[in-house]
Amino acid sequence: MDFSLTDEQKTYQKMVREFAQKEVAPYVTECDREEKPYPVHITKKMGELGMLGGVIPEKYGGSDMDFTTLLLVLRKWQKHV
């Protein structure tokens, strides 16, 4: 049995890591300290990149990820945000 990540899973990991570092990290401290929501443009961009649809099928507007990919994405968020 091969437990290696697929190319798609590696791509998602890289995309989330780079997005979190470049787009989200600059706002984390300020938003947490002042207890205010993250800027709307971040959420919109996450949607455009397919980060919000998770395991929802594409025909319903989701990203149609498998659960392994979803967990990889969530882990990257936890680590970088």
QUIGI-V8538 format. One record per backbone hydrogen bond with DSSP energy under -0.5 kcal/mol. CO is the residue of the C=O (numbers start at 1). NH is the residue of the N-H. Records with the same first field share a line. If there is no record, write none. Layout:
CO->NH ; NH
This chain:
1->3
6->10
7->11
8->12
9->13
10->14
11->15
12->16
13->17
14->18
15->19
16->20
17->21
18->22
19->23 ; 24
20->25
24->27 ; 28
25->28 ; 29
27->31
28->32
29->33
30->34
31->35 ; 36
39->42 ; 43
40->44
41->45
42->46
43->47
44->48
45->49
46->51
47->50
53->56
54->65
56->64
57->60 ; 62
58->61
66->70
67->71
68->72
69->73
70->74
71->75
72->76
73->77
74->78
75->79
76->80
77->81
